[in-house]
Amino acid sequence: MKLFGKLFASQSILSWILQIIFMGLAWKVADHTIPNNLVTIIGGSVLMLLIYVSLAHDSRQKISDK
């Protein structure tokens, strides 16, 4: 679990993974692999909130490490 908390380019590995998943979701919607419906929009919104929380946690961690 400590692996996900390690910082790489000022972001944790977890933040990077969430952002890659979000980009994959956007790519699949753009290619019409998955439909652009309410479930997809809610899923993207949840991913965006998780990314925001993860980045906020990374910021607090960087400040506390100083």
C-alpha positions in Angstrom: 0.0 0.0 0.0 3.0 2.3 0.5 3.8 1.9 -3.2 0.6 3.9 -4.1 1.7 6.7 -1.7 5.1 7.2 -3.2 5.5 10.4 -5.1 6.5 10.5 -8.7 6.7 13.9 -10.4 4.9 15.4 -7.4 2.0 13.0 -7.6 1.4 9.7 -6.0 1.2 6.6 -8.1 -2.4 6.3 -7.2 -3.1 9.7 -8.7 -1.3 8.7 -11.9 -3.3 5.4 -12.2 -6.6 7.3 -11.6 -5.8 9.8 -14.3 -4.8 7.1 -16.8 -8.1 5.3 -16.1 -10.0 8.6 -16.7 -8.1 9.1 -20.0 -9.0 5.6 -21.0 -12.7 6.2 -20.2 -12.6 9.4 -22.3 -10.9 7.6 -25.2 -13.5 4.8 -25.2 -16.4 7.3 -25.2 -14.7 9.2 -28.1 -14.3 6.0 -30.1 -17.9 5.0 -29.3 -16.7 1.8 -27.7 -18.9 2.6 -24.7 -22.0 4.7 -24.8 -22.1 8.3 -23.6 -24.9 7.9 -21.1 -25.7 8.8 -17.5 -23.8 5.8 -16.1 -20.6 6.8 -18.0 -21.0 10.4 -16.9 -21.4 9.4 -13.3 -18.4 7.1 -13.5 -16.3 9.9 -14.9 -17.5 12.3 -12.2 -16.6 9.8 -9.5 -13.2 9.3 -11.1 -12.7 13.1 -11.2 -13.6 13.4 -7.5 -11.2 10.6 -6.6 -8.4 12.3 -8.6 -9.1 15.6 -6.8 -9.0 13.9 -3.4 -5.8 12.1 -4.2 -4.1 15.2 -5.5 -5.2 17.1 -2.4 -3.8 14.4 -0.2 -0.5 14.5 -2.1 -0.3 18.2 -1.6 -0.9 17.9 2.1 1.7 15.1 2.3 4.3 17.3 0.5 3.7 20.2 2.9 4.0 18.0 6.0 7.2 16.4 4.7 8.9 19.8 4.6 
